[in-house]
């Protein structure tokens, strides 16, 4: 039986209010995988899509999705939260304001666009998020319950607080959470929540303060290794590859 290659998504496949940037696989081969890129607080799909291009994942189409709401006060950029609140002590914007609306949008992209319209298997769909985007990525994987995605990478994003009371079996989707060694949102309690929600969770602690983006090749290496272990290929799996199960 001939292999059915998924079709590349185009902007018309997505809901009208969903802003996306799409980049085909850089190696020019048919896309065996799709990776959703979810930016951090105050960023945009166009900016974050550049990271997906630079990762240059083989046989993988990159789809960067923009947070649904613009930041107020002409701050520029977008966010994923259901609301906007500020910490009265620090005047900083709270990162965790609930993500039920955004998680629903991203799940619709997976179910209706990538799976139904394009023909991707869920096991070949990966979600990569920074900060708030990582929190949304984890929420979506948890919502899918017993359905396994290719994997989730969250840079400095824990599970949202609203997810702590979800009584369900552990999600089979493998997760990598990378974070700083201090001043991080991935606290001990956050790590416990993640271990309770997912069957396979890997933590990588950078030797620096704060979360944010990897600043060099060494910090990016664990992310690339995780993705390399989970990406699938029409050309076959290299003999040295190890899959997380």
Residue pairs with C-beta under 8 A, 6 or more apart in sequence:
3 234
4 119
5 30
5 31
5 119
5 234
6 30
6 31
6 32
6 34
6 114
6 118
6 119
6 120
6 124
7 117
7 118
7 119
8 22
8 24
8 31
8 61
8 118
9 22
9 34
9 61
9 63
9 113
9 114
9 117
9 118
10 22
11 20
11 22
13 113
13 117
13 118
14 20
14 109
14 113
15 105
15 108
15 109
17 68
18 65
18 66
18 68
18 105
18 109
19 45
19 65
19 66
20 45
20 63
20 64
20 65
20 66
21 45
21 46
21 49
21 63
21 64
22 61
22 62
22 63
22 64
23 49
23 52
23 53
23 61
23 62
24 31
24 61
25 31
25 57
25 58
25 59
25 60
25 61
26 53
26 56
26 57
26 58
27 56
27 58
27 59
29 58
29 59
29 234
29 235
30 59
30 234
31 59
31 60
31 61
32 59
32 60
32 124
32 231
32 232
32 233
32 234
33 57
33 59
33 60
33 61
33 120
33 124
33 125
33 126
33 150
33 231
33 232
34 60
34 61
34 62
34 63
34 114
34 118
34 120
34 124
34 125
34 126
35 52
35 57
35 60
35 61
35 62
35 63
35 125
35 126
35 127
35 128
35 227
36 63
36 64
36 65
36 106
36 109
36 110
36 125
36 126
36 127
36 128
36 137
37 45
37 48
37 49
37 51
37 52
37 62
37 63
37 64
37 65
37 128
37 129
37 133
38 48
38 64
38 65
38 67
38 80
38 106
38 127
38 128
38 129
38 130
38 132
38 133
38 134
38 136
38 137
39 45
39 47
39 48
39 64
39 66
39 67
39 78
39 129
39 130
39 133
40 48
40 129
40 130
40 131
40 132
40 133
40 134
40 155
40 212
41 77
41 79
41 80
41 93
41 95
41 131
41 132
42 71
42 75
42 76
42 77
42 78
42 79
43 67
43 77
43 78
43 130
44 66
44 67
44 77
44 78
45 64
45 65
45 66
46 64
46 66
48 64
48 130
48 133
49 62
49 64
51 213
52 62
52 64
52 128
53 62
55 62
55 224
55 227
57 227
57 231
58 231
58 233
59 231
59 232
59 233
59 234
59 235
60 126
60 231
63 109
63 114
65 105
65 106
65 109
66 78
67 78
67 79
67 80
67 102
67 132
67 133
68 78
68 80
68 101
68 102
68 105
69 78
69 79
69 80
69 81
69 84
70 77
70 78
70 79
71 77
71 78
71 79
71 84
72 84
79 132
80 99
80 102
80 132
80 133
80 135
80 136
81 94
81 95
81 96
81 97
81 98
81 99
81 102
81 132
82 97
82 98
82 99
82 100
82 101
82 102
83 97
83 98
84 93
84 94
84 97
85 93
85 94
85 97
86 92
86 93
86 94
87 93
87 94
95 131
95 132
95 135
95 185
96 135
96 160
96 161
98 160
98 162
99 132
99 135
99 136
99 139
99 160
99 162
100 139
100 162
102 136
102 139
103 136
103 139
103 140
103 143
106 127
106 136
106 137
106 140
107 140
107 143
107 144
110 122
110 125
110 140
110 144
110 149
114 120
114 125
115 121
115 122
115 125
122 144
122 147
122 148
122 149
122 150
123 148
123 149
123 150
123 232
124 150
124 232
125 149
125 150
126 149
126 150
126 151
126 152
126 153
126 227
126 230
126 231
127 137
127 140
127 141
127 149
127 151
127 152
127 153
128 137
128 152
128 153
129 135
129 136
129 137
129 138
129 152
129 153
129 154
129 155
129 157
130 155
130 156
130 157
130 212
130 213
131 155
131 156
131 157
131 185
131 211
131 212
132 157
133 157
134 153
134 154
134 155
134 156
134 157
134 158
134 177
135 154
135 157
135 158
135 159
135 160
136 157
137 152
137 153
137 154
137 157
138 152
138 154
138 157
138 158
138 159
138 160
138 163
138 175
138 194
138 197
139 159
139 160
139 163
141 149
141 152
141 171
141 173
141 175
141 198
142 159
142 163
142 166
142 168
142 171
142 197
142 198
144 171
144 173
145 168
145 169
145 171
146 169
146 171
146 172
147 172
147 173
148 171
148 172
148 173
149 173
150 173
150 230
150 231
150 232
151 173
151 174
151 175
151 176
151 226
151 227
151 230
151 244
152 173
152 174
152 175
152 176
153 175
153 176
153 177
153 178
153 223
153 226
153 227
154 175
154 176
154 177
154 178
155 177
155 178
155 179
155 211
155 212
155 213
155 214
155 223
156 178
156 179
156 180
156 184
156 185
156 186
156 210
156 211
156 212
157 177
157 185
157 186
157 211
158 177
158 185
158 186
158 187
158 190
158 191
158 193
158 194
159 190
159 193
159 194
159 197
163 193
163 197
164 193
166 197
170 196
170 197
170 198
170 199
171 197
171 198
171 199
172 199
172 200
173 198
173 200
174 198
174 199
174 200
174 201
174 202
174 226
174 230
174 244
175 194
175 198
175 200
175 201
175 202
176 201
176 202
176 203
176 204
176 222
176 223
176 226
177 186
177 191
177 194
177 201
177 202
177 203
177 204
178 203
178 204
178 205
178 206
178 214
178 219
178 222
178 223
179 185
179 186
179 203
179 204
179 205
179 206
179 211
180 205
180 206
180 208
180 209
180 210
180 211
180 212
181 205
181 206
181 207
181 208
181 209
182 209
182 210
183 209
183 210
183 211
184 210
184 211
185 211
186 203
186 211
191 201
191 203
194 201
195 201
200 244
200 245
202 226
204 222
204 223
206 214
206 219
208 215
208 219
214 220
214 223
226 244
228 241
229 241
229 242
229 243
229 244
230 243
230 244
237 243
